[in-house]
């Protein structure tokens, strides 16, 4: 399967991704309209379950998809906030990626972040079967530790390491920290702005300029890592935690 990507032109890969996005657009649209129908009926005094609203939308639209499938659309649309949807839909993720991530509950954002990183590295999103296999330690002979790292477990606390040169190292690090501290907040703020700028345009580039979109996606992953690690480290220091990387 992977060998296909070596011979299929990028423009065809981009077209395939675009077709998947069309189907994803339909899934999100159905999910949202089902929620809108339910909200309108409840506001009008009707008792209407989400499943009943799904049946109404399915019959009215003449959709060949099953009520069960469209009901899943509504469940996923209800799970995510509008901000989360807009944030991750800037990348060519299918509706199924969001559905899979929802199944991981509190780890949903970590799963979607992994998918975004996968796109930045490979140029296309991971398949759902790959994610299932990867999670269950089947694909690529991944160990339990490697698989769990995808879902970003809490870092282990470790004892402070002390050696004979620790005083000298502390002094050197103190000088470096004193020099960099005034610039750190500004660097982080610039990184956040760069992340936002890329996010505002990368979603429209996948079908127009595949190569540029992939490069920008990689850069955005770096920006997110920098900000995330900075915030985590700052919070860890406040709580006097020592983090093993």
Backbone as a ProteinNet text record, in pm:
[ID]
protein_1_A
[PRIMARY]
XXXXXXXXXXXXXXXXXXXXXXXXXXXXXXXXXXXXXXXXXXXXXXXXXXXXXXXXXXXXXXXXXXXXXXXXXXXXXXXXXXXXXXXXXXXXXXXXXXXXXXXXXXXXXXXXXXXXXXXXXXXXXXXXXXXXXXXXXXXXXXXXXXXXXXXXXXXXXXXXXXXXXXXXXXXXXXXXXXXXXXXXXXXXXXXXXXXXXXXXXXXXXXXXXXXXXXXXXXXXXXXXXXXXXXXXXXXXXXXXXXXXX
[TERTIARY]
82.7	0	85.8	189.1	274.2	349.6	380.4	455.7	376.6	245	163.8	197.4	229	256	386.2	468.9	594.2	573.8	462	440	319	225	108.2	145.8	120.9	156.6	87.1	150.6	95.2	-41.1	-61.5	-188.8	-305.1	-277.2	-381.9	-407.6	-300.5	-317.2	-401.5	-373.9	-450	-596.8	-624.2	-762.6	-835.3	-765.6	-825.9	-862.4	-769	-794.8	-913.8	-921.1	-1030.1	-1165.7	-1170	-1294.1	-1337.5	-1241.1	-1272.3	-1326.6	-1274.5	-1321.8	-1465.5	-1503.2	-1641.9	-1736.6	-1701.4	-1783.6	-1786.8	-1674.3	-1667	-1754.8	-1755.8	-1842.4	-1989	-2028.3	-2167.6	-2198.3	-2106.1	-2128.1	-2145.9	-2058.3	-2070.1	-2200.5	-2237.5	-2359.9	-2482.2	-2489	-2600.3	-2601.2	-2484.4	-2478.2	-2528.9	-2488.2	-2528.8	-2677.9	-2730	-2871	-2961.7	-2918.6	-2996.7	-3005.6	-2892.8	-2892.4	-2978.5	-2973.7	-3055.9	-3204.8	-3240.4	-3380.6	-3427.6	-3346.7	-3384.1	-3397.4	-3301.5	-3305.4	-3431.9	-3470	-3589	-3716	-3723	-3841.6	-3854.8	-3744.6	-3749.4	-3790.9	-3739.6	-3775.5	-3922.7	-3981.1	-4122	-4215.6	-4156.9	-4239.5	-4258.6	-4192	-4203.3	-4100.5	-4138.1	-4042.5	-3986.6	-3862.3	-3802.7	-3662.9	-3642.1	-3508.8	-3421	-3292.2	-3200.4	-3219.3	-3252.9	-3274.2	-3397.7	-3504.1	-3625.3	-3596.8	-3516.1	-3479	-3395.1	-3311	-3230.6	-3319.9	-3421.5	-3515.5	-3586.5	-3624.3	-3691.9	-3600.9	-3474.5	-3380	-3352	-3338.5	-3308.4	-3422	-3546.7	-3661.6	-3678.6	-3661.7	-3683.3	-3580	-3455.9	-3348.2	-3346.8	-3413.1	-3407	-3270.6	-3195	-3058.3	-3057.9	-2965.7	-2956.2	-2880.2	-2809.4	-2740.3	-2842.5	-2804.4	-2896.6	-2916.3	-3026.5	-3052.5	-2941.5	-2894.7	-2788.4	-2660.9	-2627.3	-2507.8	-2523.7	-2639.7	-2662.2	-2673.4	-2722.1	-2727.6	-2586.3	-2493.3	-2352.5	-2299.3	-2337.7	-2295.7	-2337.3	-2460.8	-2512.5	-2439	-2409	-2337.7	-2200	-2130.2	-1997.2	-2008.1	-2104.1	-2121.7	-2154.2	-2225.8	-2262.3	-2143.6	-2053.2	-1940.1	-1841.1	-1818.1	-1715	-1774.2	-1695.5	-1735.1	-1707.3	-1770.4	-1748.9	-1603.4	-1543.4	-1401.8	-1312.2	-1338.6	-1257.8	-1274.1	-1397.1	-1422.4	-1345.3	-1353.5	-1285.1	-1134.4	-1083.2	-939.4	-883	-945.9	-890	-934.5	-1043.3	-1086	-1001.9	-907.9	-813	-718.2	-716.1	-633.1	-723.8	-671	-754.4	-787.1	-854.9	-899.5	-1041.3	-1070.4	-1205.1	-1293.7	-1423.4	-1517.6	-1487.8	-1440.2	-1409.6	-1296.4	-1202.5	-1096.1	-1154.7	-1250.6	-1315.1	-1395.8	-1460.5	-1539.3	-1449	-1335.6	-1241.1	-1187.5	-1149.9	-1096.2	-1199.8	-1326.4	-1433.5	-1439.1	-1412.3	-1415.2	-1307.6	-1205.4	-1098	-1127.2	-1243.4	-1291.7	-1190	-1134.5	-1049.8	-921.4	-888.3	-767.6	-796.4	-917	-955.5	-861.5	-821.4	-734.9	-597.1	-546.7	-416.2	-420.3	-532.6	-546.5	-547.8	-624.7	-631.3	-497.2	-428.4	-295.5	-200.1	-209.1	-124.8	-156.5	-285.3	-324.9	-267.9	-270.6	-215.8	-65.5	3.3	147.2	175.8	90.9	105.6	92.8	-3.8	-22.7	100.5	152.7	270.1	390.3	400.5	514.6	497.5	375	352.6	281.8	211	140.2	-2.5	-47.1	-184.3	-221.5	-351.4	-392.3	-381.4	-365.5	-362.8	-501	-506.4	-634.9	-689.5	-819.9	-880	-836.2	-823	-776.4	-634	-553.2	-417.2	-421.5	-510.1	-520.7	-566.1	-665.3	-711.5	-599.4	-529.7	-421.6	-308.4	-278.7	-169.3	-202	-325.5	-366.8	-358	-386.1	-387.9	-255	-148.4	-13.2	2.1	-74.9	-67.3	22	-2.8	67.6	215	298.8	441.4	511.4	450.5	510.7	546.1	457.3	481.5	465.8	550.9	539.5	427.9	390	285.6	325.6	454.1	500.7	493.7	530.1	527.1	384.8	293.5	154.8	95.2	118.8	61.8	116.9	237.8	296.9	215.4	145.8	61.1	-45.6	-97.2	-206.4	-155.8	-27.3	37	0.2	49.9	26.4	99.7	61.5	127.8	275	365.3	507.8	536.2	634.8	671.3	750.3	723.7	805.4	932.7	1043.3	1169.4	1243.3	1330.7	1410	1512	1543.4	1644.3	1780.3	1846.7	1977	2086.1	2170.7	2278.9	2411.4	2505.5	2639.2	2741.5	2864.3	2969.4	2984.5	2937.6	2953.3	2824.7	2730.2	2599.6	2604.5	2687.3	2693.6	2740.4	2840.6	2891.8	2786.8	2716.4	2612.6	2497.7	2461.6	2353.4	2389.3	2512.4	2556	2549.9	2596.1	2593.1	2450.5	2364.5	2224.6	2155	2195.2	2135.8	2168.4	2292.6	2332.9	2253.2	2240	2164.1	2018.2	1961.9	1821	1800.6	1893.9	1881.6	1885.6	1966	1977	1852	1793.3	1681.4	1544.7	1532.7	1400.4	1324.9	1390.2	1314	1257.7	1318.7	1276.9	1175.2	1162	1082.4	935.3	875.1	733	707.8	800.7	785.4	797.8	892.1	909.1	783.4	728.4	607.5	491.3	479	369.6	381.1	503.9	525.9	492.2	530.7	501.8	351.8	277.3	131.3	70.4	121.2	69.2	98.4	218.3	254.7	164.5	137	45.2	-91.9	-141.1	-271.4	-275.6	-168.2	-161.2	-163.2	-84	-80.8	-217.2	-276.9	-406.3	-515.6	-503.9	-608.8	-606.5	-494.8	-486.1	-457.4	-399.5	-353.7	-470.4	-587.7	-701.2	-745.5	-723.2	-765.3	-657.6	-539.2	-426.5	-409.9	-469.9	-442.4	-479.1	-585.1	-627.1	-567.6	-507.7	-454.7	-302.5	-236.2	-90	-48.4	-49.1	-27.9	108.1	212.3	347.5	359	307.2	312.3	230.5	112.3	27.4	98.4	169.7	242.2	354.1	425.8	534.1	479.4	368.2	308.6	253.9	200.3	148.3	261.2	377.5	492.6	537.1	540.5	580.1	481.5	354	252.3	266.7	303.2	326.5	438.5	544.6	656.1	608.7	529.2	476.8	394.9	307.7	222.5	305.5	407.9	493.2	566.6	616.7	690.9	601.5	482.3	390.9	344.7	311.4	262.7	368.9	491.7	598.5	635.2	630.8	659.7	556.9	429.1	323	330.1	357.3	364.7	481.7	597.1	715.7	694.5	632	606.3	515.2	411.8	321.1	389.6	477.1	548.4	640.1	705.3	795.5	717.4	600.2	517.4	476.7	452	408.3	525.8	648.4	770	776.4	738.7	746.5	873.9	938.4	1051.6	1007.5	1027.2	974.5	1085.6	1063.8	1159.6	1121.2	1210.9	1184.8	1257.7
-120.7	0	125.3	126.9	244.2	269.9	163.7	178.9	259.2	259.1	334.3	482.7	533.2	675.6	715.6	616.6	647.3	670.3	620.3	630.3	715.6	732.7	814.7	962	1043.7	1186.8	1259.7	1364.5	1440.6	1498.9	1539.3	1600.8	1501.7	1372.9	1271	1243.7	1239	1222.4	1336	1458.5	1575.1	1563	1510.5	1492.1	1389.7	1282.5	1180.2	1240.2	1317.6	1383.1	1477.1	1548.6	1643.2	1571.5	1456.3	1378.1	1338.1	1296.5	1260.2	1378.5	1498.3	1617.4	1651.8	1623.9	1647.3	1560.5	1433.1	1343.1	1387.8	1436.6	1486.4	1609.2	1697.5	1816.3	1776	1673.4	1626	1571.6	1495.1	1436.7	1545.4	1646.3	1755.8	1832.1	1853.7	1927.9	1855.1	1723.1	1645.2	1647.5	1629.9	1631.8	1761.9	1872.7	2004.2	2029	1990.6	2017.9	1934.3	1814.6	1731.4	1799.2	1852.8	1924.6	2050.3	2119.4	2239.5	2205.2	2094.4	2050.9	2020.9	1948.2	1915.1	2041	2132.5	2257	2335.4	2342.4	2417.1	2352	2219.8	2149.5	2164.5	2150.8	2165.1	2306.1	2405.4	2544.5	2571.5	2490.1	2507.5	2423.1	2356.4	2280.1	2134.3	2084.8	1944.1	1861.4	1738.6	1643.9	1560.7	1585.4	1518.4	1470.2	1339.5	1284.8	1310.4	1299.2	1322	1213.8	1093	985.9	1015.2	1064.1	1098.7	1211.3	1307.5	1417.1	1364.8	1265.8	1205.1	1136.6	1064.2	999	1101.5	1214.3	1320.4	1374.7	1403.2	1457.8	1355.1	1228	1123.5	1108.8	1109.3	1095.7	1219.6	1335.8	1461.1	1481.7	1442.7	1463.4	1357.3	1242.2	1132.3	1066.3	1086.5	1034.6	881.6	822.7	676.2	621.6	707.7	661.3	624.1	528.9	479.7	582.7	565.5	652.7	636.1	512.4	487.5	563.9	566.4	639.4	788.9	843.4	986.2	1022.9	929.2	950.8	964.2	883.5	896.2	1033.8	1085.9	1220.9	1322	1308.5	1401.8	1387.7	1264.1	1241.4	1307.6	1294.8	1354.3	1506.7	1560	1705.3	1763.5	1687.5	1734.5	1728.9	1635.4	1615.4	1731.7	1786	1888.8	2029.2	2122.2	2262.4	2315.8	2427.1	2485.9	2528	2575.5	2615.7	2496.3	2382.7	2262.3	2214.2	2219.2	2175.3	2262.8	2393.3	2485.7	2469.6	2445.8	2431.7	2311.6	2195.1	2073.2	2050.7	2114.6	2097.8	2180.2	2255.6	2324.5	2224.4	2104.5	1996.2	1893.1	1819.2	1723.1	1597.3	1615.2	1502.7	1465.5	1337	1293.8	1296.7	1285.9	1280.8	1160.7	1053.2	931.7	953.8	1043.5	1074.5	1137.8	1228.8	1292.1	1189.2	1097.4	995.2	902.3	863.2	778.1	850.5	977.9	1055.5	1070.6	1090.1	1101.8	976.8	862	737.1	727.1	812.4	812.5	908.3	971.8	1061.3	1170.1	1169.1	1280.8	1291.8	1188.7	1191.4	1234.4	1283.7	1312.2	1412.1	1517.2	1618.7	1562.4	1473.1	1411.4	1325.2	1255.6	1172.5	1259.7	1367.3	1455.5	1525.2	1562.3	1622.1	1522.9	1395.7	1293.7	1282.9	1288.1	1280.3	1397.6	1516.2	1634.5	1619.3	1566	1542.8	1438.1	1337	1233.4	1294.4	1383.5	1451	1533	1605.2	1688.6	1605.3	1484.2	1397.9	1323.4	1272.9	1185.8	1254.6	1362.9	1432.1	1387.2	1290	1240.1	1189.9	1184.3	1144.6	994.6	951.1	806.8	746.1	621.6	554.8	520.1	502.1	466	326.6	235.2	100.4	106	198.3	215.6	262.8	358.1	409.1	299.9	221	111.6	10.9	-25.8	-122.8	-67.3	59.8	123.9	128.7	160.4	168	32.6	-73.8	-207.9	-281.3	-207.8	-264.9	-369.6	-357.6	-456.7	-407.6	-284.2	-235.8	-210.1	-246.4	-217.9	-272.1	-371.7	-434.9	-334.1	-237.3	-136.3	-197.1	-152.6	-198.5	-122	-171.7	-104.7	38.8	58.3	192.4	286.9	239.5	323.3	362.2	267.5	295.2	396.5	374.9	465.3	606.8	621.8	753.5	838.6	772.5	844.8	923.3	862.9	925.6	1007.2	1035.8	1130.3	1112.4	1006	990.7	1098.6	1117	1217.4	1179.9	1277.8	1248.9	1199.3	1111.2	1057.1	1159.5	1160	1242	1163.7	1231.7	1165.5	1248.7	1184.9	1255.4	1344.8	1453.5	1545.1	1474.4	1487.1	1423.8	1516.4	1462.7	1541.1	1476.2	1553.8	1501.4	1601.8	1567.9	1648.6	1784.5	1796.6	1924.2	2006.1	1968.1	2030.4	2180.2	2223.4	2366.2	2448.3	2398.4	2469.9	2474.8	2362.3	2358.6	2452.8	2456.6	2545.4	2690.4	2727.7	2865.5	2900.7	2808	2832.2	2845.3	2755.3	2760.9	2886.2	2931.9	3053.4	3173.6	3179.4	3290.8	3287.8	3167	3153.3	3192.4	3145.7	3176.2	3325.5	3390.7	3535.4	3612.8	3563.3	3630.9	3609.9	3489.8	3456.3	3495.1	3502.8	3523	3643	3759.8	3874.3	3850.5	3757.3	3734.9	3621.6	3536.5	3415.4	3443.4	3531.3	3560.5	3617	3699.9	3756.9	3647.7	3556.4	3446.1	3360.2	3328.5	3247	3318.6	3448	3524.6	3525.5	3541.2	3538.3	3399.6	3295.2	3158.5	3134.3	3185.5	3171	3241.4	3360.2	3434.1	3361.6	3305.8	3230.4	3109.5	3040.9	2926.9	2969.5	3083.3	3132.1	3170.6	3234.3	3274.1	3152.6	3050.6	2928.7	2860.6	2854.6	2789.2	2853.2	2984.1	3055.1	3027.7	2973.3	2952.8	2809.3	2729.1	2596.1	2507.6	2527.4	2443.2	2456.5	2573.6	2595.9	2558.7	2522	2499.2	2354.4	2259.7	2119.1	2082	2137.8	2103.6	2198.1	2309.7	2409.1	2402.9	2390.1	2384.5	2282.2	2156.7	2045.6	2055.1	2087.2	2092.2	2201.2	2319.4	2429.3	2396.8	2335.7	2300.5	2203.8	2107.1	2009.8	2077.4	2169.7	2240.2	2325.8	2395.6	2480	2395.9	2278.8	2190.5	2145.1	2116.4	2076.8	2191.7	2312	2428.3	2452.4	2430.1	2451.6	2350.3	2228.1	2127	2172.3	2228.8	2279.5	2391.4	2483.9	2595.4	2543.9	2447.1	2393.6	2323.6	2251.2	2182.7	2283.1	2389.8	2490.1	2551.5	2594.9	2658.9	2560	2437.3	2337.2	2301.1	2278.4	2240.9	2356.9	2479	2596.9	2608.7	2596.9	2608.7	2497	2373.8	2260.8	2275.9	2315.3	2332.1	2440.1	2550.2	2660.1	2614.1	2537.2	2487.1	2384.8	2303	2201.7	2267.4	2375.5	2446.6	2505.6	2560	2617.5	2512.6	2389.7	2282.4	2201.5	2244.4	2177.9	2032.8	2009.5	1875.7	1868.6	1755	1732.6	1639.5	1678.8	1605.8	1534.9	1408.2	1329.5	1334.3	1379.1	1385.1	1271.8
0	0	0	87.5	98.1	-30.9	-105.4	-229.5	-332.8	-323.9	-419	-416.5	-299.7	-287.2	-358.5	-387.8	-456.5	-606.3	-659.9	-804.4	-841.9	-747.4	-776.8	-765	-866.8	-861.8	-747.3	-697.1	-585.7	-618.8	-745.5	-780.1	-768.8	-796.6	-782	-634.3	-555.7	-411.2	-356.4	-402.7	-356.3	-395.4	-515.2	-560	-472.6	-436.9	-351.1	-215.8	-161.2	-33.2	-44.1	-157	-177.9	-184.1	-250.4	-256.6	-115.4	-35.6	102.8	180.7	150.9	220.1	181.5	56.7	14.3	97.1	112.7	192.2	337.9	385.9	523.3	541.8	441.5	447.3	462.4	388	394.2	533.2	591.1	723.6	829.3	825.9	922.3	901.1	774.8	744.7	798.7	778.4	831.3	984.1	1043.4	1189.3	1247.1	1186.5	1236	1214.9	1098.8	1070.1	1160.2	1194.8	1287.7	1424.7	1471.2	1598.5	1590.4	1475.7	1457.7	1459.8	1394.6	1393.2	1535.2	1610.8	1747.7	1833.1	1819.2	1895.9	1865.4	1738.5	1697.3	1752.8	1746.8	1796.9	1947.9	2019.9	2164.6	2205.5	2131.7	2161.1	2131.8	2043.7	2006.6	2093.5	2193.3	2285.9	2252.1	2148.9	2111.1	2187.6	2222	2277.7	2162.8	2128.4	2012.1	2047.4	2041.6	2065.6	1943.3	1962.5	1851.7	1744.4	1786.8	1688.9	1603.7	1667.1	1592.3	1493.1	1534.6	1444.8	1328.5	1357.5	1251.1	1148.4	1196.6	1105.4	1017.9	1076.2	1001.2	890.3	924.8	826.5	717.5	756	657.7	557.5	606.9	516.5	430	489.4	416.4	307.1	333.3	236.4	128	154.7	59	56.1	161.9	170.7	172.1	95.2	90.5	210.8	282.2	401.3	508.2	591.8	693.1	804.2	875.9	990.8	1094.6	1111.5	1209.1	1174.7	1045.3	1002.2	1027.4	993.5	1011.9	1160.4	1239.1	1383.8	1440.9	1388.3	1429.2	1394	1278.5	1241.2	1348.2	1393.9	1493.8	1626.9	1665.8	1791.2	1789.1	1676.5	1664.8	1663.5	1588.7	1582.2	1719	1800	1933.9	2029.4	2006.9	2097.4	2092.9	1971.8	1954.4	1958	2012.7	2006.9	1866.5	1832.7	1700.7	1683	1790.1	1784.7	1753	1818.6	1793.9	1649.1	1599.6	1462.1	1363.9	1382.6	1291.6	1301	1422.2	1442.6	1367.3	1382.1	1323.8	1179.8	1136.6	999.2	901.9	954.4	866.8	801.4	851.9	798.1	730.8	633.9	559.5	639.7	752.3	833.3	792.6	787	752	875.5	852.7	963.5	1052.6	991.5	1067.6	1167.1	1134.7	1230.3	1355.9	1336.3	1450.9	1531.1	1460.9	1529	1609.7	1551.6	1623.5	1746.6	1729.7	1842.3	1952.8	1916.2	2015.2	2102.3	2042.3	2117.1	2222.7	2214.5	2314	2428.4	2423.1	2529.2	2563.4	2686.9	2728.7	2646.7	2570.6	2488.2	2344.2	2316.8	2177.8	2111.2	2183.3	2123.1	2090.8	2176.1	2151	2025.3	2005.1	1885.7	1760.2	1762	1645.3	1621.7	1729.7	1714.5	1647.5	1686.9	1623.9	1475.4	1440	1298.8	1219.8	1280.4	1214	1192.6	1292.9	1280	1172.4	1164.7	1062.7	923.6	906.3	776.7	741.7	840.9	815.9	772.9	827.5	795.6	664.2	639.1	523.4	406.3	434.7	327.2	307.9	386.2	379.1	519.4	550.5	686	707.8	833.1	861.6	841.3	797.3	782.7	920.7	929.7	1057.5	1100	1004.2	1037.9	1093.7	1042.1	1094	1239.1	1267.6	1404	1501	1458.6	1543.2	1568.4	1462	1476.4	1560.8	1537.3	1610.8	1759	1790.8	1931.1	1998.8	1924.8	1981.4	1966.8	1938.5	1932	1823	1715.1	1608.3	1494.6	1448.2	1329.8	1358.3	1262.4	1266	1390	1455.2	1572.3	1680.2	1701	1803.2	1942.4	2034.1	2172.1	2241.6	2358.9	2436.8	2469	2504	2539.9	2420.6	2301.8	2182.4	2144.4	2159.5	2125.5	2222.9	2350.5	2450	2435.8	2383.7	2366.3	2269.6	2175.9	2081.4	2155	2260.7	2334.4	2452.4	2452.2	2540.9	2688.4	2750.1	2893.9	2973	3096.8	3179.2	3197.2	3181.8	3200.6	3342.7	3354.5	3484.4	3564.3	3694.7	3782.3	3816.9	3817.4	3850.2	3954.1	4023.5	4122.4	4053.6	4118.8	4064.5	4058.6	3945	3927	3980.9	4065.1	4124.8	4088.6	4041.6	4016.2	4069.2	4056.8	4117	4049.7	3924.3	3853.7	3855.4	3942.9	3935.6	3963.3	4057.4	4090.1	3971	3902.4	3784.7	3674.3	3653.2	3550.2	3583.9	3711.6	3754.5	3727.8	3757.1	3733.5	3585	3501.5	3356.9	3306.7	3353.3	3311.7	3362.8	3482.1	3537.3	3450.2	3401.8	3314.2	3184.1	3127.6	3002.5	3024.2	3135.2	3164	3182.9	3251.9	3274.4	3143.3	3047.3	2918	2832.2	2840.4	2752.7	2808.1	2939.7	3000	2944.3	2926.1	2873.8	2733.3	2658.8	2520.6	2505.8	2608.3	2592.9	2563.5	2641.6	2621.2	2481.9	2435.2	2301	2194.4	2213.3	2118.9	2114.2	2231.5	2237	2170.6	2192.9	2132.4	1980.1	1929.2	1784.2	1728.8	1803.3	1760.3	1752.9	1851.4	1850.8	1729.8	1699.9	1585.3	1454.7	1445.1	1325.1	1309.5	1419.2	1417.9	1367.2	1417.3	1373.7	1227.3	1179.5	1039	947.1	982.5	901.6	904.3	1024.6	1038.8	955.9	933.5	860.2	710	660.7	515.8	473.3	563.8	521	478	539.3	504.1	360.5	300.4	162.2	61	110.2	19.6	-24.5	48.4	18.6	-124.5	-175.5	-311.9	-416.8	-372.6	-465.9	-478.1	-364	-363.9	-257.9	-298.6	-205.4	-136.6	-212.8	-156.9	-50.7	-79.5	17.1	141.3	122.3	236	329.2	270.5	352.7	431.3	368.7	438.1	551.8	524.3	627.6	742.6	710.2	815.4	907.4	847.9	929.5	1019.8	963.4	1041.6	1154.9	1126.9	1230.8	1343.7	1310.3	1414.2	1507.3	1450.6	1531.1	1623.3	1568.5	1648.5	1765.8	1739.1	1845.2	1952.3	1910.5	2007.2	2096.3	2036.1	2112.4	2219.7	2179.6	2274.1	2381	2339	2433.8	2536.2	2490.7	2583	2675.2	2623.9	2706.7	2819.1	2783.4	2884.3	2985.9	2936.7	3028.4	3124.9	3070.8	3155.8	3259.6	3217.7	3310.9	3423.8	3391.1	3493.4	3583.4	3524.9	3603.4	3705.3	3662.5	3753.8	3870.2	3839	3945.7	4048.2	4000.8	4089.3	4144.5	4111.9	4159.5	4113.7	3985.7	3928.3	3843.9	3843.1	3755.9	3643.8	3521	3408	3332.7	3302.6	3224.8	3078.9	2993.7	2848	2780.1
[MASK]
+++++++++++++++++++++++++++++++++++++++++++++++++++++++++++++++++++++++++++++++++++++++++++++++++++++++++++++++++++++++++++++++++++++++++++++++++++++++++++++++++++++++++++++++++++++++++++++++++++++++++++++++++++++++++++++++++++++++++++++++++++++

